[in-house]
Amino acid sequence: QVQLVESGGGLVQPGGSLRLSCAASGIMFSAYYMSWFRQAPGKQRELVAAISSGTSTDYADSVRGRFTISRDNAKNTVYLQMNSLKPEDTAVYYCKATFSYVYWGQGTQVTVSS
């Protein structure tokens, strides 16, 4: 059974930081292209950051320089370090695994507000 479990979301003030984690099970994690998406209320889900099996990374323009995606294949986990958070970063953040199949996590809420 494949599972992607996100954690680390919460309420943070503008300018603050959060680190999201996505723990995978039931897949050959090291082979998977891993990415983070987010969806704000009333908006479409959008790509935030992605990392290949070879650790090549890509970022949305809106988060480049503030967010960092990384992976630990020994722990079957992908991370999203989010710094200098802004209110417009408020959304549900989802982890996605892509290889032969596509899997999604259940999402974790991030709220940036004073």
C-alpha positions as CSV (number, residue, x, y, z in Angstrom):
1,Q,0.0,0.0,0.0
2,V,1.4,3.3,-1.1
3,Q,1.3,6.2,1.4
4,L,2.6,9.8,1.3
5,V,2.2,11.5,4.6
6,E,2.9,15.2,4.9
7,S,3.6,16.9,8.2
8,G,5.0,20.2,9.4
9,G,2.3,22.6,8.5
10,G,0.8,25.2,10.8
11,L,0.3,28.8,11.6
12,V,3.3,31.2,11.2
13,Q,3.8,34.9,11.2
14,P,4.9,36.7,8.0
15,G,8.7,36.4,7.7
16,G,8.7,33.2,9.6
17,S,9.8,29.7,8.5
18,L,8.3,26.2,8.3
19,R,9.7,22.9,7.2
20,L,7.4,20.4,5.6
21,S,8.1,16.7,5.4
22,C,6.6,14.0,3.2
23,A,7.3,10.5,4.3
24,A,6.7,7.9,1.6
25,S,6.1,4.1,2.0
26,G,5.3,1.4,-0.5
27,I,7.3,2.8,-3.3
28,M,10.9,2.7,-4.5
29,F,11.4,6.2,-3.3
30,S,14.8,6.8,-4.8
31,A,13.4,6.3,-8.3
32,Y,10.6,8.8,-7.9
33,Y,10.4,12.4,-9.1
34,M,9.1,14.2,-6.0
35,S,7.3,17.5,-5.9
36,W,5.4,19.9,-3.7
37,F,2.2,21.5,-4.9
38,R,-0.1,24.0,-3.1
39,Q,-3.7,25.0,-3.4
40,A,-5.2,28.2,-1.9
41,P,-8.9,28.6,-1.5
42,G,-10.6,29.4,-4.8
43,K,-7.4,28.8,-6.8
44,Q,-6.0,26.0,-8.9
45,R,-3.4,23.6,-7.5
46,E,0.1,24.9,-8.5
47,L,3.6,23.5,-8.5
48,V,5.8,24.9,-5.8
49,A,9.1,22.9,-6.1
50,A,10.3,19.6,-7.5
51,I,13.3,17.4,-7.2
52,S,14.4,14.6,-9.5
53,S,15.8,11.2,-8.5
54,G,19.2,12.7,-9.2
55,T,18.6,15.8,-7.0
56,S,18.1,18.3,-9.8
57,T,15.6,20.9,-8.5
58,D,13.1,23.4,-9.9
59,Y,11.0,26.1,-8.3
60,A,8.1,28.3,-9.0
61,D,9.2,31.9,-9.6
62,S,7.1,33.0,-6.6
63,V,9.1,30.9,-4.1
64,R,12.6,30.8,-5.7
65,G,15.2,32.0,-3.3
66,R,12.8,31.5,-0.3
67,F,12.0,27.8,-0.4
68,T,14.3,24.8,-0.7
69,I,13.3,21.3,-1.6
70,S,15.5,18.3,-0.6
71,R,15.3,14.6,-0.2
72,D,16.7,11.9,2.0
73,N,16.5,8.6,0.2
74,A,17.6,6.7,3.3
75,K,14.5,8.0,5.1
76,N,12.2,7.9,2.1
77,T,11.4,11.5,2.8
78,V,11.2,14.8,0.8
79,Y,11.4,18.1,2.6
80,L,10.3,21.7,1.8
81,Q,12.1,24.3,3.8
82,M,10.1,27.5,3.6
83,N,11.7,30.8,4.7
84,S,10.5,34.4,4.6
85,L,6.9,33.3,4.4
86,K,4.3,35.7,3.1
87,P,0.5,35.7,3.6
88,E,0.2,34.7,-0.1
89,D,1.9,31.4,0.7
90,T,-1.1,30.4,2.7
91,A,-2.5,27.1,1.2
92,V,-2.8,23.4,1.6
93,Y,0.5,21.9,0.6
94,Y,0.6,18.5,-1.1
95,C,3.4,16.1,-1.8
96,K,3.4,14.2,-5.2
97,A,5.4,11.2,-6.3
98,T,5.8,10.5,-10.0
99,F,7.4,7.5,-11.7
100,S,5.5,4.6,-13.2
101,Y,2.4,5.9,-11.4
102,V,1.5,9.1,-9.7
103,Y,0.7,9.3,-6.0
104,W,-0.5,12.3,-3.8
105,G,-0.4,12.9,-0.1
106,Q,-3.4,14.1,1.8
107,G,-2.0,17.7,2.3
108,T,-1.0,19.8,5.2
109,Q,-2.3,23.3,5.9
110,V,0.1,26.3,6.0
111,T,-1.3,29.6,7.2
112,V,0.8,32.7,7.2
113,S,-0.9,35.4,9.2
114,S,-0.1,37.9,11.9
